[in-house]
Amino acid sequence: MEVVIQRDGVAVASLVADAIERLVTSKPDAVLGLATGSSPLGVYGELVGRHRDGHLSFRRTTAFLLDEYIG
């Protein structure tokens, strides 16, 4: 595991969105496990912006929320 310290939440969101974008670009059929709650909202906002700008497609990507489990 790598720990990366950033100056603020905006920088963290951008860094994480960069990693997700690299994954989805290199493996369009990736499966994403997405966290719920307020902590990841900055990341999701960054990803939505990239998608709306036409820089990122989730067309072949599958996602599930981490609170969707059995048991």
mmCIF file of the N, C-alpha and C atoms, coordinates in Angstrom:
data_MODEL
# 
_entry.id   MODEL 
# 
loop_
_atom_site.group_PDB 
_atom_site.id 
_atom_site.type_symbol 
_atom_site.label_atom_id 
_atom_site.label_alt_id 
_atom_site.label_comp_id 
_atom_site.label_asym_id 
_atom_site.label_entity_id 
_atom_site.label_seq_id 
_atom_site.pdbx_PDB_ins_code 
_atom_site.Cartn_x 
_atom_site.Cartn_y 
_atom_site.Cartn_z 
_atom_site.occupancy 
_atom_site.B_iso_or_equiv 
_atom_site.pdbx_formal_charge 
_atom_site.auth_seq_id 
_atom_site.auth_comp_id 
_atom_site.auth_asym_id 
_atom_site.auth_atom_id 
_atom_site.pdbx_PDB_model_num 
ATOM 1   N N  . MET A 1 1  ? 0.834   -1.168  0.000   1.00 0.00 ? 1  MET A N  1 
ATOM 2   C CA . MET A 1 1  ? 0.000   0.000   0.000   1.00 0.00 ? 1  MET A CA 1 
ATOM 3   C C  . MET A 1 1  ? 0.885   1.240   0.000   1.00 0.00 ? 1  MET A C  1 
ATOM 4   N N  . GLU A 1 2  ? 0.493   2.214   -0.779  1.00 0.00 ? 2  GLU A N  1 
ATOM 5   C CA . GLU A 1 2  ? 1.230   3.476   -0.848  1.00 0.00 ? 2  GLU A CA 1 
ATOM 6   C C  . GLU A 1 2  ? 0.399   4.569   -0.194  1.00 0.00 ? 2  GLU A C  1 
ATOM 7   N N  . VAL A 1 3  ? 0.998   5.341   0.683   1.00 0.00 ? 3  VAL A N  1 
ATOM 8   C CA . VAL A 1 3  ? 0.343   6.472   1.314   1.00 0.00 ? 3  VAL A CA 1 
ATOM 9   C C  . VAL A 1 3  ? 0.863   7.743   0.644   1.00 0.00 ? 3  VAL A C  1 
ATOM 10  N N  . VAL A 1 4  ? -0.065  8.544   0.128   1.00 0.00 ? 4  VAL A N  1 
ATOM 11  C CA . VAL A 1 4  ? 0.303   9.779   -0.559  1.00 0.00 ? 4  VAL A CA 1 
ATOM 12  C C  . VAL A 1 4  ? -0.381  10.930  0.158   1.00 0.00 ? 4  VAL A C  1 
ATOM 13  N N  . ILE A 1 5  ? 0.402   11.875  0.628   1.00 0.00 ? 5  ILE A N  1 
ATOM 14  C CA . ILE A 1 5  ? -0.137  13.030  1.344   1.00 0.00 ? 5  ILE A CA 1 
ATOM 15  C C  . ILE A 1 5  ? -0.323  14.170  0.347   1.00 0.00 ? 5  ILE A C  1 
ATOM 16  N N  . GLN A 1 6  ? -1.514  14.743  0.364   1.00 0.00 ? 6  GLN A N  1 
ATOM 17  C CA . GLN A 1 6  ? -1.853  15.854  -0.523  1.00 0.00 ? 6  GLN A CA 1 
ATOM 18  C C  . GLN A 1 6  ? -2.220  17.070  0.313   1.00 0.00 ? 6  GLN A C  1 
ATOM 19  N N  . ARG A 1 7  ? -2.247  18.230  -0.324  1.00 0.00 ? 7  ARG A N  1 
ATOM 20  C CA . ARG A 1 7  ? -2.474  19.483  0.409   1.00 0.00 ? 7  ARG A CA 1 
ATOM 21  C C  . ARG A 1 7  ? -3.918  19.667  0.871   1.00 0.00 ? 7  ARG A C  1 
ATOM 22  N N  . ASP A 1 8  ? -4.893  19.088  0.122   1.00 0.00 ? 8  ASP A N  1 
ATOM 23  C CA . ASP A 1 8  ? -6.302  19.250  0.493   1.00 0.00 ? 8  ASP A CA 1 
ATOM 24  C C  . ASP A 1 8  ? -7.157  18.197  -0.198  1.00 0.00 ? 8  ASP A C  1 
ATOM 25  N N  . GLY A 1 9  ? -8.453  18.223  0.095   1.00 0.00 ? 9  GLY A N  1 
ATOM 26  C CA . GLY A 1 9  ? -9.370  17.245  -0.460  1.00 0.00 ? 9  GLY A CA 1 
ATOM 27  C C  . GLY A 1 9  ? -9.497  17.310  -1.965  1.00 0.00 ? 9  GLY A C  1 
ATOM 28  N N  . VAL A 1 10 ? -9.356  18.503  -2.536  1.00 0.00 ? 10 VAL A N  1 
ATOM 29  C CA . VAL A 1 10 ? -9.435  18.656  -3.991  1.00 0.00 ? 10 VAL A CA 1 
ATOM 30  C C  . VAL A 1 10 ? -8.276  17.933  -4.662  1.00 0.00 ? 10 VAL A C  1 
ATOM 31  N N  . ALA A 1 11 ? -7.088  18.072  -4.090  1.00 0.00 ? 11 ALA A N  1 
ATOM 32  C CA . ALA A 1 11 ? -5.905  17.397  -4.640  1.00 0.00 ? 11 ALA A CA 1 
ATOM 33  C C  . ALA A 1 11 ? -6.040  15.881  -4.495  1.00 0.00 ? 11 ALA A C  1 
ATOM 34  N N  . VAL A 1 12 ? -6.593  15.432  -3.380  1.00 0.00 ? 12 VAL A N  1 
ATOM 35  C CA . VAL A 1 12 ? -6.801  13.997  -3.172  1.00 0.00 ? 12 VAL A CA 1 
ATOM 36  C C  . VAL A 1 12 ? -7.792  13.466  -4.205  1.00 0.00 ? 12 VAL A C  1 
ATOM 37  N N  . ALA A 1 13 ? -8.893  14.178  -4.396  1.00 0.00 ? 13 ALA A N  1 
ATOM 38  C CA . ALA A 1 13 ? -9.911  13.752  -5.359  1.00 0.00 ? 13 ALA A CA 1 
ATOM 39  C C  . ALA A 1 13 ? -9.327  13.648  -6.762  1.00 0.00 ? 13 ALA A C  1 
ATOM 40  N N  . SER A 1 14 ? -8.516  14.603  -7.141  1.00 0.00 ? 14 SER A N  1 
ATOM 41  C CA . SER A 1 14 ? -7.899  14.596  -8.467  1.00 0.00 ? 14 SER A CA 1 
ATOM 42  C C  . SER A 1 14 ? -6.944  13.418  -8.623  1.00 0.00 ? 14 SER A C  1 
ATOM 43  N N  . LEU A 1 15 ? -6.154  13.165  -7.609  1.00 0.00 ? 15 LEU A N  1 
ATOM 44  C CA . LEU A 1 15 ? -5.197  12.054  -7.640  1.00 0.00 ? 15 LEU A CA 1 
ATOM 45  C C  . LEU A 1 15 ? -5.912  10.711  -7.768  1.00 0.00 ? 15 LEU A C  1 
ATOM 46  N N  . VAL A 1 16 ? -6.959  10.521  -6.989  1.00 0.00 ? 16 VAL A N  1 
ATOM 47  C CA . VAL A 1 16 ? -7.705  9.265   -7.035  1.00 0.00 ? 16 VAL A CA 1 
ATOM 48  C C  . VAL A 1 16 ? -8.431  9.134   -8.374  1.00 0.00 ? 16 VAL A C  1 
ATOM 49  N N  . ALA A 1 17 ? -9.026  10.225  -8.852  1.00 0.00 ? 17 ALA A N  1 
ATOM 50  C CA . ALA A 1 17 ? -9.706  10.195  -10.153 1.00 0.00 ? 17 ALA A CA 1 
ATOM 51  C C  . ALA A 1 17 ? -8.719  9.871   -11.269 1.00 0.00 ? 17 ALA A C  1 
ATOM 52  N N  . ASP A 1 18 ? -7.491  10.372  -11.170 1.00 0.00 ? 18 ASP A N  1 
ATOM 53  C CA . ASP A 1 18 ? -6.452  10.030  -12.159 1.00 0.00 ? 18 ASP A CA 1 
ATOM 54  C C  . ASP A 1 18 ? -6.223  8.525   -12.200 1.00 0.00 ? 18 ASP A C  1 
ATOM 55  N N  . ALA A 1 19 ? -6.140  7.908   -11.033 1.00 0.00 ? 19 ALA A N  1 
ATOM 56  C CA . ALA A 1 19 ? -5.895  6.463   -10.961 1.00 0.00 ? 19 ALA A CA 1 
ATOM 57  C C  . ALA A 1 19 ? -7.070  5.683   -11.547 1.00 0.00 ? 19 ALA A C  1 
ATOM 58  N N  . ILE A 1 20 ? -8.281  6.101   -11.235 1.00 0.00 ? 20 ILE A N  1 
ATOM 59  C CA . ILE A 1 20 ? -9.457  5.420   -11.774 1.00 0.00 ? 20 ILE A CA 1 
ATOM 60  C C  . ILE A 1 20 ? -9.531  5.620   -13.280 1.00 0.00 ? 20 ILE A C  1 
ATOM 61  N N  . GLU A 1 21 ? -9.215  6.819   -13.756 1.00 0.00 ? 21 GLU A N  1 
ATOM 62  C CA . GLU A 1 21 ? -9.223  7.072   -15.198 1.00 0.00 ? 21 GLU A CA 1 
ATOM 63  C C  . GLU A 1 21 ? -8.197  6.190   -15.919 1.00 0.00 ? 21 GLU A C  1 
ATOM 64  N N  . ARG A 1 22 ? -7.013  6.053   -15.344 1.00 0.00 ? 22 ARG A N  1 
ATOM 65  C CA . ARG A 1 22 ? -5.999  5.178   -15.957 1.00 0.00 ? 22 ARG A CA 1 
ATOM 66  C C  . ARG A 1 22 ? -6.513  3.738   -16.044 1.00 0.00 ? 22 ARG A C  1 
ATOM 67  N N  . LEU A 1 23 ? -7.146  3.271   -14.967 1.00 0.00 ? 23 LEU A N  1 
ATOM 68  C CA . LEU A 1 23 ? -7.673  1.909   -14.952 1.00 0.00 ? 23 LEU A CA 1 
ATOM 69  C C  . LEU A 1 23 ? -8.744  1.729   -16.019 1.00 0.00 ? 23 LEU A C  1 
ATOM 70  N N  . VAL A 1 24 ? -9.720  2.622   -16.057 1.00 0.00 ? 24 VAL A N  1 
ATOM 71  C CA . VAL A 1 24 ? -10.842 2.480   -16.985 1.00 0.00 ? 24 VAL A CA 1 
ATOM 72  C C  . VAL A 1 24 ? -10.380 2.665   -18.435 1.00 0.00 ? 24 VAL A C  1 
ATOM 73  N N  . THR A 1 25 ? -9.393  3.506   -18.647 1.00 0.00 ? 25 THR A N  1 
ATOM 74  C CA . THR A 1 25 ? -8.859  3.695   -19.999 1.00 0.00 ? 25 THR A CA 1 
ATOM 75  C C  . THR A 1 25 ? -8.105  2.454   -20.469 1.00 0.00 ? 25 THR A C  1 
ATOM 76  N N  . SER A 1 26 ? -7.330  1.854   -19.581 1.00 0.00 ? 26 SER A N  1 
ATOM 77  C CA . SER A 1 26 ? -6.551  0.678   -19.965 1.00 0.00 ? 26 SER A CA 1 
ATOM 78  C C  . SER A 1 26 ? -7.376  -0.606  -19.945 1.00 0.00 ? 26 SER A C  1 
ATOM 79  N N  . LYS A 1 27 ? -8.437  -0.616  -19.157 1.00 0.00 ? 27 LYS A N  1 
ATOM 80  C CA . LYS A 1 27 ? -9.304  -1.798  -19.053 1.00 0.00 ? 27 LYS A CA 1 
ATOM 81  C C  . LYS A 1 27 ? -10.758 -1.326  -19.007 1.00 0.00 ? 27 LYS A C  1 
ATOM 82  N N  . PRO A 1 28 ? -11.337 -1.030  -20.169 1.00 0.00 ? 28 PRO A N  1 
ATOM 83  C CA . PRO A 1 28 ? -12.688 -0.455  -20.211 1.00 0.00 ? 28 PRO A CA 1 
ATOM 84  C C  . PRO A 1 28 ? -13.758 -1.311  -19.534 1.00 0.00 ? 28 PRO A C  1 
ATOM 85  N N  . ASP A 1 29 ? -13.536 -2.624  -19.448 1.00 0.00 ? 29 ASP A N  1 
ATOM 86  C CA . ASP A 1 29 ? -14.521 -3.493  -18.801 1.00 0.00 ? 29 ASP A CA 1 
ATOM 87  C C  . ASP A 1 29 ? -14.199 -3.733  -17.323 1.00 0.00 ? 29 ASP A C  1 
ATOM 88  N N  . ALA A 1 30 ? -13.493 -2.806  -16.720 1.00 0.00 ? 30 ALA A N  1 
ATOM 89  C CA . ALA A 1 30 ? -13.133 -2.915  -15.301 1.00 0.00 ? 30 ALA A CA 1 
ATOM 90  C C  . ALA A 1 30 ? -14.392 -2.972  -14.440 1.00 0.00 ? 30 ALA A C  1 
ATOM 91  N N  . VAL A 1 31 ? -14.260 -3.606  -13.285 1.00 0.00 ? 31 VAL A N  1 
ATOM 92  C CA . VAL A 1 31 ? -15.336 -3.648  -12.291 1.00 0.00 ? 31 VAL A CA 1 
ATOM 93  C C  . VAL A 1 31 ? -14.890 -2.786  -11.120 1.00 0.00 ? 31 VAL A C  1 
ATOM 94  N N  . LEU A 1 32 ? -15.683 -1.779  -10.787 1.00 0.00 ? 32 LEU A N  1 
ATOM 95  C CA . LEU A 1 32 ? -15.343 -0.855  -9.711  1.00 0.00 ? 32 LEU A CA 1 
ATOM 96  C C  . LEU A 1 32 ? -16.221 -1.112  -8.497  1.00 0.00 ? 32 LEU A C  1 
ATOM 97  N N  . GLY A 1 33 ? -15.608 -1.215  -7.343  1.00 0.00 ? 33 GLY A N  1 
ATOM 98  C CA . GLY A 1 33 ? -16.332 -1.273  -6.078  1.00 0.00 ? 33 GLY A CA 1 
ATOM 99  C C  . GLY A 1 33 ? -16.308 0.131   -5.498  1.00 0.00 ? 33 GLY A C  1 
ATOM 100 N N  . LEU A 1 34 ? -17.453 0.792   -5.462  1.00 0.00 ? 34 LEU A N  1 
ATOM 101 C CA . LEU A 1 34 ? -17.524 2.194   -5.067  1.00 0.00 ? 34 LEU A CA 1 
ATOM 102 C C  . LEU A 1 34 ? -18.016 2.337   -3.631  1.00 0.00 ? 34 LEU A C  1 
ATOM 103 N N  . ALA A 1 35 ? -17.294 3.124   -2.864  1.00 0.00 ? 35 ALA A N  1 
ATOM 104 C CA . ALA A 1 35 ? -17.670 3.370   -1.476  1.00 0.00 ? 35 ALA A CA 1 
ATOM 105 C C  . ALA A 1 35 ? -18.874 4.303   -1.420  1.00 0.00 ? 35 ALA A C  1 
ATOM 106 N N  . THR A 1 36 ? -19.698 4.119   -0.389  1.00 0.00 ? 36 THR A N  1 
ATOM 107 C CA . THR A 1 36 ? -20.829 5.009   -0.172  1.00 0.00 ? 36 THR A CA 1 
ATOM 108 C C  . THR A 1 36 ? -20.455 6.022   0.901   1.00 0.00 ? 36 THR A C  1 
ATOM 109 N N  . GLY A 1 37 ? -21.327 6.944   1.172   1.00 0.00 ? 37 GLY A N  1 
ATOM 110 C CA . GLY A 1 37 ? -21.069 7.960   2.185   1.00 0.00 ? 37 GLY A CA 1 
ATOM 111 C C  . GLY A 1 37 ? -20.497 9.217   1.567   1.00 0.00 ? 37 GLY A C  1 
ATOM 112 N N  . SER A 1 38 ? -20.088 10.141  2.397   1.00 0.00 ? 38 SER A N  1 
ATOM 113 C CA . SER A 1 38 ? -19.642 11.451  1.911   1.00 0.00 ? 38 SER A CA 1 
ATOM 114 C C  . SER A 1 38 ? -18.146 11.514  1.595   1.00 0.00 ? 38 SER A C  1 
ATOM 115 N N  . SER A 1 39 ? -17.353 10.602  2.108   1.00 0.00 ? 39 SER A N  1 
ATOM 116 C CA . SER A 1 39 ? -15.904 10.673  1.896   1.00 0.00 ? 39 SER A CA 1 
ATOM 117 C C  . SER A 1 39 ? -15.484 10.670  0.431   1.00 0.00 ? 39 SER A C  1 
ATOM 118 N N  . PRO A 1 40 ? -16.073 9.841   -0.427  1.00 0.00 ? 40 PRO A N  1 
ATOM 119 C CA . PRO A 1 40 ? -15.615 9.800   -1.813  1.00 0.00 ? 40 PRO A CA 1 
ATOM 120 C C  . PRO A 1 40 ? -16.304 10.801  -2.744  1.00 0.00 ? 40 PRO A C  1 
ATOM 121 N N  . LEU A 1 41 ? -17.145 11.690  -2.234  1.00 0.00 ? 41 LEU A N  1 
ATOM 122 C CA . LEU A 1 41 ? -17.921 12.578  -3.107  1.00 0.00 ? 41 LEU A CA 1 
ATOM 123 C C  . LEU A 1 41 ? -17.047 13.455  -3.994  1.00 0.00 ? 41 LEU A C  1 
ATOM 124 N N  . GLY A 1 42 ? -15.924 13.919  -3.492  1.00 0.00 ? 42 GLY A N  1 
ATOM 125 C CA . GLY A 1 42 ? -15.015 14.727  -4.306  1.00 0.00 ? 42 GLY A CA 1 
ATOM 126 C C  . GLY A 1 42 ? -14.479 13.944  -5.493  1.00 0.00 ? 42 GLY A C  1 
ATOM 127 N N  . VAL A 1 43 ? -14.138 12.696  -5.275  1.00 0.00 ? 43 VAL A N  1 
ATOM 128 C CA . VAL A 1 43 ? -13.643 11.827  -6.347  1.00 0.00 ? 43 VAL A CA 1 
ATOM 129 C C  . VAL A 1 43 ? -14.740 11.617  -7.380  1.00 0.00 ? 43 VAL A C  1 
ATOM 130 N N  . TYR A 1 44 ? -15.949 11.309  -6.909  1.00 0.00 ? 44 TYR A N  1 
ATOM 131 C CA . TYR A 1 44 ? -17.053 11.065  -7.836  1.00 0.00 ? 44 TYR A CA 1 
ATOM 132 C C  . TYR A 1 44 ? -17.375 12.325  -8.638  1.00 0.00 ? 44 TYR A C  1 
ATOM 133 N N  . GLY A 1 45 ? -17.316 13.478  -7.996  1.00 0.00 ? 45 GLY A N  1 
ATOM 134 C CA . GLY A 1 45 ? -17.535 14.734  -8.712  1.00 0.00 ? 45 GLY A CA 1 
ATOM 135 C C  . GLY A 1 45 ? -16.498 14.961  -9.796  1.00 0.00 ? 45 GLY A C  1 
ATOM 136 N N  . GLU A 1 46 ? -15.256 14.650  -9.495  1.00 0.00 ? 46 GLU A N  1 
ATOM 137 C CA . GLU A 1 46 ? -14.170 14.781  -10.482 1.00 0.00 ? 46 GLU A CA 1 
ATOM 138 C C  . GLU A 1 46 ? -14.396 13.823  -11.648 1.00 0.00 ? 46 GLU A C  1 
ATOM 139 N N  . LEU A 1 47 ? -14.792 12.602  -11.372 1.00 0.00 ? 47 LEU A N  1 
ATOM 140 C CA . LEU A 1 47 ? -15.050 11.627  -12.432 1.00 0.00 ? 47 LEU A CA 1 
ATOM 141 C C  . LEU A 1 47 ? -16.242 12.041  -13.298 1.00 0.00 ? 47 LEU A C  1 
ATOM 142 N N  . VAL A 1 48 ? -17.280 12.555  -12.673 1.00 0.00 ? 48 VAL A N  1 
ATOM 143 C CA . VAL A 1 48 ? -18.448 13.031  -13.427 1.00 0.00 ? 48 VAL A CA 1 
ATOM 144 C C  . VAL A 1 48 ? -18.035 14.161  -14.363 1.00 0.00 ? 48 VAL A C  1 
ATOM 145 N N  . GLY A 1 49 ? -17.227 15.087  -13.865 1.00 0.00 ? 49 GLY A N  1 
ATOM 146 C CA . GLY A 1 49 ? -16.750 16.184  -14.700 1.00 0.00 ? 49 GLY A CA 1 
ATOM 147 C C  . GLY A 1 49 ? -15.961 15.698  -15.900 1.00 0.00 ? 49 GLY A C  1 
ATOM 148 N N  . ARG A 1 50 ? -15.100 14.743  -15.688 1.00 0.00 ? 50 ARG A N  1 
ATOM 149 C CA . ARG A 1 50 ? -14.305 14.186  -16.792 1.00 0.00 ? 50 ARG A CA 1 
ATOM 150 C C  . ARG A 1 50 ? -15.199 13.473  -17.798 1.00 0.00 ? 50 ARG A C  1 
ATOM 151 N N  . HIS A 1 51 ? -16.214 12.788  -17.303 1.00 0.00 ? 51 HIS A N  1 
ATOM 152 C CA . HIS A 1 51 ? -17.155 12.112  -18.199 1.00 0.00 ? 51 HIS A CA 1 
ATOM 153 C C  . HIS A 1 51 ? -17.946 13.140  -19.013 1.00 0.00 ? 51 HIS A C  1 
ATOM 154 N N  . ARG A 1 52 ? -18.452 14.169  -18.364 1.00 0.00 ? 52 ARG A N  1 
ATOM 155 C CA . ARG A 1 52 ? -19.236 15.196  -19.061 1.00 0.00 ? 52 ARG A CA 1 
ATOM 156 C C  . ARG A 1 52 ? -18.400 15.942  -20.089 1.00 0.00 ? 52 ARG A C  1 
ATOM 157 N N  . ASP A 1 53 ? -17.123 16.108  -19.814 1.00 0.00 ? 53 ASP A N  1 
ATOM 158 C CA . ASP A 1 53 ? -16.217 16.775  -20.753 1.00 0.00 ? 53 ASP A CA 1 
ATOM 159 C C  . ASP A 1 53 ? -15.834 15.876  -21.924 1.00 0.00 ? 53 ASP A C  1 
ATOM 160 N N  . GLY A 1 54 ? -16.234 14.620  -21.870 1.00 0.00 ? 54 GLY A N  1 
ATOM 161 C CA . GLY A 1 54 ? -15.928 13.685  -22.941 1.00 0.00 ? 54 GLY A CA 1 
ATOM 162 C C  . GLY A 1 54 ? -14.567 13.032  -22.839 1.00 0.00 ? 54 GLY A C  1 
ATOM 163 N N  . HIS A 1 55 ? -13.897 13.184  -21.697 1.00 0.00 ? 55 HIS A N  1 
ATOM 164 C CA . HIS A 1 55 ? -12.562 12.616  -21.517 1.00 0.00 ? 55 HIS A CA 1 
ATOM 165 C C  . HIS A 1 55 ? -12.570 11.204  -20.950 1.00 0.00 ? 55 HIS A C  1 
ATOM 166 N N  . LEU A 1 56 ? -13.718 10.765  -20.454 1.00 0.00 ? 56 LEU A N  1 
ATOM 167 C CA . LEU A 1 56 ? -13.757 9.485   -19.763 1.00 0.00 ? 56 LEU A CA 1 
ATOM 168 C C  . LEU A 1 56 ? -15.103 8.815   -20.007 1.00 0.00 ? 56 LEU A C  1 
ATOM 169 N N  . SER A 1 57 ? -15.077 7.575   -20.449 1.00 0.00 ? 57 SER A N  1 
ATOM 170 C CA . SER A 1 57 ? -16.302 6.812   -20.689 1.00 0.00 ? 57 SER A CA 1 
ATOM 171 C C  . SER A 1 57 ? -16.368 5.627   -19.734 1.00 0.00 ? 57 SER A C  1 
ATOM 172 N N  . PHE A 1 58 ? -17.551 5.429   -19.195 1.00 0.00 ? 58 PHE A N  1 
ATOM 173 C CA . PHE A 1 58 ? -17.809 4.273   -18.343 1.00 0.00 ? 58 PHE A CA 1 
ATOM 174 C C  . PHE A 1 58 ? -18.737 3.286   -19.048 1.00 0.00 ? 58 PHE A C  1 
ATOM 175 N N  . ARG A 1 59 ? -18.826 3.394   -20.362 1.00 0.00 ? 59 ARG A N  1 
ATOM 176 C CA . ARG A 1 59 ? -19.763 2.602   -21.159 1.00 0.00 ? 59 ARG A CA 1 
ATOM 177 C C  . ARG A 1 59 ? -19.650 1.104   -20.884 1.00 0.00 ? 59 ARG A C  1 
ATOM 178 N N  . ARG A 1 60 ? -18.440 0.583   -20.794 1.00 0.00 ? 60 ARG A N  1 
ATOM 179 C CA . ARG A 1 60 ? -18.237 -0.866  -20.605 1.00 0.00 ? 60 ARG A CA 1 
ATOM 180 C C  . ARG A 1 60 ? -17.885 -1.226  -19.167 1.00 0.00 ? 60 ARG A C  1 
ATOM 181 N N  . THR A 1 61 ? -17.839 -0.242  -18.304 1.00 0.00 ? 61 THR A N  1 
ATOM 182 C CA . THR A 1 61 ? -17.441 -0.448  -16.909 1.00 0.00 ? 61 THR A CA 1 
ATOM 183 C C  . THR A 1 61 ? -18.640 -0.880  -16.071 1.00 0.00 ? 61 THR A C  1 
ATOM 184 N N  . THR A 1 62 ? -18.395 -1.795  -15.156 1.00 0.00 ? 62 THR A N  1 
ATOM 185 C CA . THR A 1 62 ? -19.417 -2.233  -14.210 1.00 0.00 ? 62 THR A CA 1 
ATOM 186 C C  . THR A 1 62 ? -19.037 -1.694  -12.832 1.00 0.00 ? 62 THR A C  1 
ATOM 187 N N  . ALA A 1 63 ? -20.041 -1.265  -12.079 1.00 0.00 ? 63 ALA A N  1 
ATOM 188 C CA . ALA A 1 63 ? -19.767 -0.758  -10.735 1.00 0.00 ? 63 ALA A CA 1 
ATOM 189 C C  . ALA A 1 63 ? -20.807 -1.297  -9.767  1.00 0.00 ? 63 ALA A C  1 
ATOM 190 N N  . PHE A 1 64 ? -20.393 -1.469  -8.529  1.00 0.00 ? 64 PHE A N  1 
ATOM 191 C CA . PHE A 1 64 ? -21.326 -1.823  -7.461  1.00 0.00 ? 64 PHE A CA 1 
ATOM 192 C C  . PHE A 1 64 ? -20.933 -1.040  -6.229  1.00 0.00 ? 64 PHE A C  1 
ATOM 193 N N  . LEU A 1 65 ? -21.913 -0.763  -5.391  1.00 0.00 ? 65 LEU A N  1 
ATOM 194 C CA . LEU A 1 65 ? -21.657 -0.021  -4.159  1.00 0.00 ? 65 LEU A CA 1 
ATOM 195 C C  . LEU A 1 65 ? -21.235 -0.994  -3.070  1.00 0.00 ? 65 LEU A C  1 
ATOM 196 N N  . LEU A 1 66 ? -20.297 -0.573  -2.260  1.00 0.00 ? 66 LEU A N  1 
ATOM 197 C CA . LEU A 1 66 ? -19.746 -1.479  -1.252  1.00 0.00 ? 66 LEU A CA 1 
ATOM 198 C C  . LEU A 1 66 ? -20.748 -1.837  -0.160  1.00 0.00 ? 66 LEU A C  1 
ATOM 199 N N  . ASP A 1 67 ? -21.908 -1.149  -0.095  1.00 0.00 ? 67 ASP A N  1 
ATOM 200 C CA . ASP A 1 67 ? -22.912 -1.561  0.871   1.00 0.00 ? 67 ASP A CA 1 
ATOM 201 C C  . ASP A 1 67 ? -23.872 -2.594  0.287   1.00 0.00 ? 67 ASP A C  1 
ATOM 202 N N  . GLU A 1 68 ? -23.615 -2.993  -0.972  1.00 0.00 ? 68 GLU A N  1 
ATOM 203 C CA . GLU A 1 68 ? -24.409 -4.035  -1.609  1.00 0.00 ? 68 GLU A CA 1 
ATOM 204 C C  . GLU A 1 68 ? -23.737 -5.388  -1.396  1.00 0.00 ? 68 GLU A C  1 
ATOM 205 N N  . TYR A 1 69 ? -24.119 -6.073  -0.361  1.00 0.00 ? 69 TYR A N  1 
ATOM 206 C CA . TYR A 1 69 ? -23.514 -7.358  -0.057  1.00 0.00 ? 69 TYR A CA 1 
ATOM 207 C C  . TYR A 1 69 ? -24.574 -8.276  0.537   1.00 0.00 ? 69 TYR A C  1 
ATOM 208 N N  . ILE A 1 70 ? -24.258 -9.532  0.558   1.00 0.00 ? 70 ILE A N  1 
ATOM 209 C CA . ILE A 1 70 ? -25.160 -10.520 1.141   1.00 0.00 ? 70 ILE A CA 1 
ATOM 210 C C  . ILE A 1 70 ? -24.659 -10.839 2.536   1.00 0.00 ? 70 ILE A C  1 
ATOM 211 N N  . GLY A 1 71 ? -25.584 -10.875 3.473   1.00 0.00 ? 71 GLY A N  1 
ATOM 212 C CA . GLY A 1 71 ? -25.199 -11.212 4.842   1.00 0.00 ? 71 GLY A CA 1 
ATOM 213 C C  . GLY A 1 71 ? -24.951 -10.012 5.600   1.00 0.00 ? 71 GLY A C  1 
# 
